[in-house]
Amino acid sequence: MSPTGPQRTEAPLAALSCLLFNALVWGVSWWPFRQLNAMGLHSLWATGFAFALSTVLVSLWRPSAWPALLHRPHLFWMVAAAGITNAAFNWGVMIGEVVRVVLLFYLMPVWSLLLARWLLREPITGAALARIGLAIGGAAIVLWQPGTGMPLPGSLADWLGIVGGASFALVNVLVRRHRDDPDEARALAMFVGGFVVATAMAASLASLGTIDFPPAPAWAWIGGNVALAAALLAGNFALQYGAARLPAAVTAIVMLSEVPFAALSSVGLGGETLAARTIVGGLLILGATLLASLQAGAAPEPAHAHPSGDPQ
């Protein structure tokens, strides 16, 4: 969801535990998406259903969020950006190498700097350019394949990771640009985006025959999707609690634990192997993200938004 107000410093252990729980949820989210896909439910349909349920629950909890959102049409850019973030990320980790997709998603320092310059008129400093160089260098190492020339994205999953990360960065910048709007309006925009964009993409691709329509109702995939939605919503609320009680820079740094969670789960549950270049390139990308988080902590600003629409 969106920032919840002035940050407090009480209960740091509980706050850190909540942040780690949210990172765990997103770090292993690829597994239930793949299980649902094996049942015939593509990740785009699963994402749409999960966020539809979350939208309903949030609407019941904060009915005032709808008038607040509908009276602020500029927030519909946030609807689109949050929706693309979730659709791309969840689709990417379903079909691609999990760690590779997650690392390409975490190229946020590159996109955040460019978008903040464009939309917020923030200056581009030498330190920021160094972080971009670090992130791009890491991405080049991750993407490089012997004998293939330029280290460019080589699969749909790669592109989905990059597009998801760019959309993620746009959500972050829009949260800062519209920081004075009601929290519930921004939060609802992110949930609605996850539902509308993923469902629209799924329906379009299914009508073209690229993916299948949802299978006939069955307790297995319906129950699995409800459980997934509950986990994502619980992670959202956990991040709300943690981000409200810790500095934004600390929150962003702790949330990087999503990467090792994804790495360990992909090896243990998915049978993936971590190539040396993935580890080296990943360390460079995470280093750039860490430096950006520390720089952000030098000045107060709203917490960033997670792929699920959570602050980070």
N, C-alpha and C positions, 0 to 999 in steps of 0.2 A: 504494500500500500504506500501511501504518501507519508511525508514527515508528519509526526504527531505533535510537534511543538517544541518548546525549549528542552534541551537535553538535561537529564539529571544524572547524578553520579552514584546513587545508592545501589546496593545489591549488585556489585560488579560481577561476582561469580555467577549469579543467576542470569544476568544479562549476557555474559560470554557464553554460557551454556545454551541460551536461546539462539544466539547467532550461529553457534556450531551446529545446532539442530537444523536450522534452516539450510546451512551449507551442505549438511548431510543429505537432506531431502533432495536438493537440486543436484548434488553430486551423483546420486544413485537413481535419479529419475529416469535415466535412459532405460533401466531394466524393466520397469512396469510398462513403458511405452513399447518396448520390443515384445513383451508378453502379450499385450493387447493386439499388437500387429499380427502375432502368430494366430490369434483368434479371428483375424479378419478385419480388425478395426485399426485403420491407419492412424498414425500419430496426429494428423490434422483433425480428424474426427474426434479422437480422444481429447485433444486439447480444447476443441470447441465445446464438447460436453462438460469437461471439467470446469471450464470458466463460466459456462452457462449456470451450473450449479452454484459456483461461488458468487456470481452476479445476483442470483436469486437470494442467497443467504445474506449478502451485504445489503441488498435492497430492503429486506425485511428488518435488518438490524438498524439501518440508517435510511429510512424512506426519504428524508430531506435531501439525500444525495442527488436524486434525479432532477428536481427543480434546479439545484445548484449547478449541475452539469449542463442541462439543456439551455440555461440562460447564459452559458459561456461557450459559444461556438468555437472559440480559439482552442479549447481543450480537445476538440475532435482530431487535431493533429497528434495529440497524445494518445488518443484511441488508436489511431492508425499505427503509430510508432510502437506502442506496447504490443499491439496485436502481431505485427510483423516480427518483433523480437521473439515472442513465444512460439509462433508458428515455425519460424526458421530454426530456432534452437532445438525444439522438440523433434522436428523432422530430421535435423542433422544428426543428432545423437542416436536416432533410431536406425539410420541407414549407414552411418559412417563409423570410423574409428573414434571412439568416445573421447579420448584424451586429445587427439588432434583437433576435433571439432571444438572442444571446450577451450583449448589454447587459442585457436583462431578467433573464437568469440571474445576472448579477453584481450584483443587488440584495441580495447577501448581508448587508451591514451592517444592513439592516432586520430580516431574519429572525434573524440571529445574536444581535442584542441582545435581542430578545424571548424567544428560546429559552434564551439563557444566563441571563436573569432567572428564567425558569420552572424550568429544570432544574438550574442551577448556583448560583442565588441571587446572581448577580452584580448589583451596583448599576447603576442607570441614571443616568449623569452628564449634566451639561449638554452636554459635548462630544459624547457619544454621541447625544443628541437632535439636535444640530446636524448630525451625519453622516447621521442618518435623514432630516432635512429636505432635505439636499443630494441624497441618493439618490432620494427621492420626487419632488423637483422635477425631477431629470434624467429619471426615468421618465415623468413627466407630459409633458415636452417631446417625448420619443421617441414616446409614444403619441398625442399630439395630432394630430387631423386637422381641417382647416377645415370648419366647419359640422356637426360631429358631437357637439357638447356636451362632456360630461365626458370627459377623456382616460383611457378605460378600455381594457383589452385587447380587441382587435377581431377576433381570429382564434384558432383552435386553437393555432397556432404561438406566439402571444403567451402564452397560458395555459400552454403546455408550458414555455416559458422561465421563467416565474414559478414554477411548481410545481417545476421542476428546481432552481432556485436556492434555494427554501425547503428542499427536501430536502437539498441540498448543505450549507446552514447547519446542519441537524440532524445530518448526519454529522460536521461539525466539532465541534459541541457534544458529541456522544457520544464522539468520540475523546478529548476532554479529560476527560469524566466517567469514562471507563473506561481512563484512561491507565496504570493499574497492571496491566491484563490483558496477557497475552503478545502480542507484536507479531504473531506468525504467526496468532493467533486472530482479531485484528481484521482483518488483511489478507485472510484467507480469507473472513471474513464479507462483506467488500466485493465480492470476486470472485463468491462464491456469489449475493449479491444481484443483481449485474448479470445473471447467468444466469437465476435463478429468476423474478424479477419480469418481466423483458422477455419471457421465453418464455411465462409465464402470461398476460400481457396479450395477446401475439400470438395465442395459442391461443384465448383468449376472444373477441377481436375477429374472428378468422377463422371461428369457429363461428357468429357472428352475421352473417357475410357482409360485415362492414365492411372487412376487408382480406383478401387472398388467402393461402391456405396456401403454403408454400414450393414453388417450381417443382420439376420433376423434376431429379434430380441432374445437374449439368453442370459440366464443368471450369471454365468461365468464372466462375460465381458461387461455386463452392466454393473455387477458387483465390483469388478476390478476397477472400472472407471470411477465409480463412486468412492472407492478406497483411495484411488489416486487423487481425486479432487479434495478429499478430506486431508490427505497428507500435505498437498500444496497449500491448502488454506491454513492448516496448523503451522506450517513453516512460515507463512505470511504473518500470522499473529505473533509467532515467536520472534520474528525479525522486528515487528513493531515494538515489542517489549524491549528487546535488546538495544535497538537503535535509539530509542528514546532515553536510554540511561547511560550511553557511552558516547564519547566524541565521534564525530562522523569519520575521521581518519582511522580510528581504532576499529570501527565497524567495518570499513572497507577492507582493512588489512585482514581481519579475522575471516571475512567472507571469502578470501582467497583460498581458504582451506577446502573450498568446493573442488579445487583442482586435484589435490591428493585424494580426496574422497572418490572422485571420478576415476582417477588412475587405479587406485586399489580395487575398486569394485569392478572395473573393466577387466582387470587381470584375473581377479578371483572368480567373478561370475560370468564374464564374457570370453575368457580364454585369450584375451589380447596380450600382446607383448609390447614392451616399451623400447623402441629403438633409441640408440644413444643420441642421435640427432634430435629426436623428440624431446628427450630430457634436457639437452643443452639449450635448444631453442626455447623450450618452455621456461627454463630458468631466466632467460633474457626477457621474454614477454612478461613474466610475473615480476621481474625486477623493475621493468618500466611501469607496470601498474602499481607496484609498491611505492616507487618514488613519486608517482602522481598522487597517491593517497596521502603520503607524508606532506607533500606540497599543499594539498587541499586542507590539511589540518592546520596549516599556518594561519588561515583566516577562516572565521566562522561562515558557514553556508549550509543549506539544507542537505540532509543525507541523500545519497544517490539512490537510484531505483534498480532493483534486481530484475532479472528477466521476468519474474512473475508479477512484476509491478510493485515489489516491495522496496522500501528504502534500504540503502546500503551504505 
